[in-house]
Amino acid sequence: MTWTTDNQKNLMLFSGRAHPELAEAVADELGIKVTPQTARDFANGELFVRFEESVRGSDAFVLQSCPYPLNQWVMEALIMIDALKRGSAKRISVILPFYPYARQDKKHRGREPISARLIADLLKTAGADRIITVDLHTDQIQGFFDGPVDHMHALGQLAGYVCDNYGTDNVTVVSPDSGRVRVAEKWADALSGAPLAFIHKTRDPLVPNQVKSNRVVGEVEGRTCVLIDDMIDTGGTIAGAVRVLKEAGAGDVIIATTHGVFSDPAAERLAGCGAKEVIATDTLPIPPEKHFENLTVLSIAPLLAQTIREVFENGSVTSLFDGIA
C-alpha cells in the first residue's frame, strides 16, 4: 500500500471584526478571500468565534486592528488564535497594524505595568508563532515577543505622498519631540536630505494626553514643515506643535502619521489647528464622523499584502523597506 500526501502550503486569511474593510482590501491584493467565520457576543460580554472552513495544516494569518473598544478586539484576536491552534493550523501569524498598549513599554515610576510586554506574552500563550505590525511606538517592543516580529513601516507610502504633492525643495521634517528625532532622520533621507527640526516640549507624567509645546529647535521660517508622529490620539500634542511652528514663521504645515486613533476631540482640533493637510493610513478604521476636510487617508493594504506574501513564500520582508528602514 502506498501513501501520498499533499504538502502544498495553504494560505488562509482571517479577519477580526474591528476593521473588516482592511482585511478585504488585503485579500483583494492577494487575490484570495477572507475565510468565513461566525463571531458573536454573549449577553455578558463574552466572545465566540468559529471558522466555517477547515484550517488544518494551513499557514494562517489573523488580521486584527485595535480601535476603541481596544480591549474587546484584543480578546477577540486571542480567541481567534486559540481556535486556530486547536484546529491544527500549521503556523499562525498575527497581523496587528496598530499594536495595542504600545505606549506602556517601560516603567516611568514604581509599581507600573509594562503592558506592551503583557500583550506579547498573551499572544504567545494563545498560540501565535509570528507578529506582523506597523510602526511600533518604540522599536524595543520587538524584543518582548519570543519569536519572529516583522516590524513594517508606513514611511514609504507617507513620504511618497508628500514628495508627489509637495516636492522636496523647501521642506523641513519636524519631530514633535526629541524622542522621535531618529524617525525624523529616516524621513529626511526619504525626502532627499531635507533639514530637521524638533519641538521642545514638557509633559506631566501624572496627566495623560496633555503636553505643553515650548519652542522650535531648527530652521523652519518660510519652509513647508512636515510634522511626523507614529500616532495621533486626542491631537493635543500635534495641534500644539502646529501652533508653535506657525509662531516661528513656518509656511504650510503638513501632518503625517501612521495611526489615526483620533479619540475625541482630535478631529475638531486637527481641523482647526492650521495644518494644510493631515495624512494618515488606515491601520485603524476612521469612521465618517472622525473625517474632516483636510484629512487624507492612505491604504496600508498593499504593504500588508506584500508582507504576507513574503512570509508565506519564505521571502525577504526586509526587501520591502527600500533601504529606508
MIZA-591998 format. One record per residue (C-alpha): residue in one letter; x, y, z; residue number from 1. Coordinates in steps of 0.05 Angstrom, whole numbers. Each point is the difference from the previous one (the first is absolute). Example, Ala and Ser with C-alpha at 12.3 -4.5 7.8 and 13.67 -1.06 7.14 Angstrom:
BEGIN
{"A" {246 -90 156} 1} {"S" {27 69 -13} 2} 
//
This chain:
BEGIN
{"M" {0 0 0} 1} {"T" {27 69 -20} 2} {"W" {-16 63 38} 3} {"T" {3 68 -33} 4} {"T" {-8 68 32} 5} {"D" {-13 70 -26} 6} {"N" {56 43 30} 7} {"Q" {-19 63 -37} 8} {"K" {-7 58 48} 9} {"N" {-68 31 9} 10} {"L" {-6 75 16} 11} {"M" {-62 20 39} 12} {"L" {-18 71 21} 13} {"F" {-44 12 61} 14} {"S" {-30 66 22} 15} {"G" {-24 25 66} 16} {"R" {-61 45 3} 17} {"A" {38 64 17} 18} {"H" {20 20 -71} 19} {"P" {-29 -49 -52} 20} {"E" {9 51 -56} 21} {"L" {76 -3 7} 22} {"A" {-2 -77 -1} 23} {"E" {-42 1 -64} 24} {"A" {49 49 -32} 25} {"V" {59 -45 19} 26} {"A" {-37 -61 -27} 27} {"D" {-12 36 -66} 28} {"E" {74 17 -5} 29} {"L" {17 -74 11} 30} {"G" {-55 -25 -46} 31} {"I" {-32 -43 54} 32} {"K" {-62 3 44} 33} {"V" {-5 13 75} 34} {"T" {-17 -66 33} 35} {"P" {-73 1 23} 36} {"Q" {-14 -5 74} 37} {"T" {-54 6 52} 38} {"A" {14 52 54} 39} {"R" {-49 26 52} 40} {"D" {-4 31 69} 41} {"F" {-36 -33 58} 42} {"A" {-45 43 44} 43} {"N" {54 5 54} 44} {"G" {53 24 -49} 45} {"E" {35 -67 -13} 46} {"L" {21 -12 -73} 47} {"F" {-9 -61 -44} 48} {"V" {37 -15 -65} 49} {"R" {-5 -60 -46} 50} {"F" {30 -7 -70} 51} {"E" {-45 -29 -54} 52} {"E" {56 -37 -37} 53} {"S" {53 -50 21} 54} {"V" {65 34 21} 55} {"R" {41 -64 9} 56} {"G" {71 8 -26} 57} {"S" {-11 71 -24} 58} {"D" {47 59 2} 59} {"A" {-49 45 38} 60} {"F" {2 76 1} 61} {"V" {-45 35 51} 62} {"L" {-11 74 -13} 63} {"Q" {-28 39 58} 64} {"S" {3 75 8} 65} {"C" {-11 29 70} 66} {"P" {-42 63 1} 67} {"Y" {-48 18 56} 68} {"P" {-23 -43 37} 69} {"L" {71 -26 -3} 70} {"N" {-5 -53 55} 71} {"Q" {-57 -35 -36} 72} {"W" {40 -7 -65} 73} {"V" {62 -24 36} 74} {"M" {-41 -55 33} 75} {"E" {-33 -18 -66} 76} {"A" {69 -8 -32} 77} {"L" {23 -45 56} 78} {"I" {-63 -43 -8} 79} {"M" {11 -5 -75} 80} {"I" {72 -22 10} 81} {"D" {-22 -53 51} 82} {"A" {-53 -26 -49} 83} {"L" {52 -6 -55} 84} {"K" {49 -36 46} 85} {"R" {-53 -50 22} 86} {"G" {-21 -7 -73} 87} {"S" {71 -24 -17} 88} {"A" {24 59 -41} 89} {"K" {73 -11 -18} 90} {"R" {24 71 12} 91} {"I" {-37 60 29} 92} {"S" {23 71 -18} 93} {"V" {-36 57 34} 94} {"I" {-5 66 -37} 95} {"L" {-10 58 47} 96} {"P" {5 63 -43} 97} {"F" {-7 40 65} 98} {"Y" {34 -35 58} 99} {"P" {-42 9 63} 100} {"Y" {28 28 65} 101} {"A" {63 21 -37} 102} {"R" {7 64 40} 103} {"Q" {10 -41 64} 104} {"D" {67 -28 -21} 105} {"K" {40 18 63} 106} {"K" {-9 21 72} 107} {"H" {2 75 12} 108} {"R" {-11 -8 75} 109} {"G" {-4 -57 50} 110} {"R" {-59 -49 1} 111} {"E" {-18 12 -74} 112} {"P" {-14 -56 -51} 113} {"I" {37 -12 -65} 114} {"S" {-63 -15 -38} 115} {"A" {32 -5 -69} 116} {"R" {39 -61 26} 117} {"L" {-64 -29 29} 118} {"I" {-34 3 -68} 119} {"A" {59 -37 -31} 120} {"D" {-4 -54 54} 121} {"L" {-75 -8 -10} 122} {"L" {9 -8 -76} 123} {"K" {55 -52 10} 124} {"T" {-40 -39 52} 125} {"A" {-62 0 -46} 126} {"G" {42 -33 -55} 127} {"A" {28 56 -44} 128} {"D" {64 -20 -36} 129} {"R" {14 67 -33} 130} {"I" {-21 73 7} 131} {"I" {-7 49 -57} 132} {"T" {-10 72 19} 133} {"V" {8 71 -27} 134} {"D" {40 57 32} 135} {"L" {6 -21 73} 136} {"H" {2 56 50} 137} {"T" {71 -22 18} 138} {"D" {44 -51 -34} 139} {"Q" {15 -35 66} 140} {"I" {-69 -32 0} 141} {"Q" {26 -49 -53} 142} {"G" {41 -32 55} 143} {"F" {-60 -14 44} 144} {"F" {-25 -56 -46} 145} {"D" {36 -67 3} 146} {"G" {-3 -13 -75} 147} {"P" {6 37 -67} 148} {"V" {-28 70 -4} 149} {"D" {-7 35 -68} 150} {"H" {1 74 16} 151} {"M" {-25 35 -62} 152} {"H" {3 74 -14} 153} {"A" {-50 46 -34} 154} {"L" {54 51 -16} 155} {"G" {2 -22 -72} 156} {"Q" {-73 15 -13} 157} {"L" {-2 64 42} 158} {"A" {65 30 -25} 159} {"G" {-17 -19 -72} 160} {"Y" {-65 38 6} 161} {"V" {36 62 28} 162} {"C" {51 -3 -57} 163} {"D" {-53 -6 -53} 164} {"N" {-43 57 27} 165} {"Y" {49 49 32} 166} {"G" {68 -16 -29} 167} {"T" {64 3 42} 168} {"D" {32 67 -18} 169} {"N" {-26 41 59} 170} {"V" {-18 -54 50} 171} {"T" {21 -8 72} 172} {"V" {-15 -63 39} 173} {"V" {-24 15 71} 174} {"S" {-2 -48 58} 175} {"P" {-53 15 53} 176} {"D" {51 -14 54} 177} {"S" {73 -20 9} 178} {"G" {-19 -73 8} 179} {"R" {-20 -8 -73} 180} {"V" {60 34 -31} 181} {"R" {27 -68 -23} 182} {"V" {-64 -12 -40} 183} {"A" {4 71 -27} 184} {"E" {70 -16 -26} 185} {"K" {-30 -57 -41} 186} {"W" {-52 48 -27} 187} {"A" {54 50 -18} 188} {"D" {37 -53 -40} 189} {"A" {-65 -19 -36} 190} {"L" {-11 74 -17} 191} {"S" {66 10 -35} 192} {"G" {39 21 62} 193} {"A" {-49 52 26} 194} {"P" {22 38 62} 195} {"L" {-25 -19 69} 196} {"A" {-33 37 58} 197} {"F" {-35 -21 63} 198} {"I" {-48 28 52} 199} {"H" {26 7 70} 200} {"K" {-58 -18 46} 201} {"T" {-16 -19 72} 202} {"R" {-48 -53 23} 203} {"D" {-30 -13 68} 204} {"P" {7 -76 12} 205} {"L" {-60 3 47} 206} {"V" {-48 29 -53} 207} {"P" {-11 -41 -64} 208} {"N" {-12 32 -68} 209} {"Q" {22 70 22} 210} {"V" {65 29 -26} 211} {"K" {28 71 2} 212} {"S" {38 17 -64} 213} {"N" {55 52 12} 214} {"R" {44 19 -59} 215} {"V" {29 -24 -66} 216} {"V" {72 -23 -5} 217} {"G" {21 6 -73} 218} {"E" {-13 45 -60} 219} {"V" {-74 1 -22} 220} {"E" {-13 72 -20} 221} {"G" {-34 4 -68} 222} {"R" {7 -75 -12} 223} {"T" {-51 -55 -11} 224} {"C" {3 -41 64} 225} {"V" {-17 -74 1} 226} {"L" {-19 -15 72} 227} {"I" {6 -75 12} 228} {"D" {-24 -47 55} 229} {"D" {-16 -74 6} 230} {"M" {-70 12 28} 231} {"I" {-49 56 14} 232} {"D" {-47 -14 58} 233} {"T" {-37 62 25} 234} {"G" {41 46 -44} 235} {"G" {24 46 56} 236} {"T" {74 -10 -12} 237} {"I" {-3 9 -76} 238} {"A" {-47 59 3} 239} {"G" {46 34 50} 240} {"A" {60 -15 -45} 241} {"V" {-35 32 -60} 242} {"R" {-13 63 41} 243} {"V" {74 4 21} 244} {"L" {23 -10 -72} 245} {"K" {-47 55 -25} 246} {"E" {25 47 54} 247} {"A" {71 -14 -23} 248} {"G" {-18 22 -71} 249} {"A" {-10 -67 -34} 250} {"G" {-37 -2 -66} 251} {"D" {-47 -58 -13} 252} {"V" {-1 -54 53} 253} {"I" {-15 -71 -23} 254} {"I" {-15 -52 54} 255} {"A" {18 -73 -16} 256} {"T" {-17 -57 46} 257} {"T" {-7 -75 -6} 258} {"H" {-54 -14 51} 259} {"G" {-60 46 2} 260} {"V" {-29 -18 68} 261} {"F" {-39 66 0} 262} {"S" {-32 -4 68} 263} {"D" {-47 59 14} 264} {"P" {13 58 -10} 265} {"A" {56 -17 -50} 266} {"A" {-41 13 -63} 267} {"E" {-21 69 24} 268} {"R" {71 18 22} 269} {"L" {32 -23 -65} 270} {"A" {-51 34 -44} 271} {"G" {12 66 35} 272} {"C" {74 -3 18} 273} {"G" {25 35 -63} 274} {"A" {31 -60 -35} 275} {"K" {-8 0 -76} 276} {"E" {-10 -76 -2} 277} {"V" {-2 -59 48} 278} {"I" {24 -65 -31} 279} {"A" {-13 -67 34} 280} {"T" {-5 -73 -19} 281} {"D" {-57 -47 12} 282} {"T" {35 -45 51} 283} {"L" {-60 20 43} 284} {"P" {-70 11 -26} 285} {"I" {-17 74 -5} 286} {"P" {-77 5 1} 287} {"P" {-35 56 -38} 288} {"E" {-13 41 63} 289} {"K" {76 5 10} 290} {"H" {14 24 -70} 291} {"F" {13 74 -14} 292} {"E" {13 42 -61} 293} {"N" {77 -1 -1} 294} {"L" {7 -74 18} 295} {"T" {31 -49 -50} 296} {"V" {0 -75 15} 297} {"L" {49 -46 -36} 298} {"S" {-10 -75 -5} 299} {"I" {48 -44 38} 300} {"A" {-29 -63 -34} 301} {"P" {53 -5 -55} 302} {"L" {57 0 51} 303} {"L" {-35 -53 44} 304} {"A" {-16 -43 -61} 305} {"Q" {73 3 -23} 306} {"T" {23 -19 70} 307} {"I" {-48 -59 2} 308} {"R" {24 -23 -68} 309} {"E" {74 3 21} 310} {"V" {-13 -37 65} 311} {"F" {-42 -54 -34} 312} {"E" {52 -10 -55} 313} {"N" {59 3 48} 314} {"G" {25 63 -34} 315} {"S" {33 62 27} 316} {"V" {-43 49 38} 317} {"T" {58 48 6} 318} {"S" {-2 9 -76} 319} {"L" {-65 38 9} 320} {"F" {34 56 39} 321} {"D" {35 27 -62} 322} {"G" {61 17 41} 323} {"I" {-37 50 45} 324} {"A" {-12 -45 61} 325} 
//
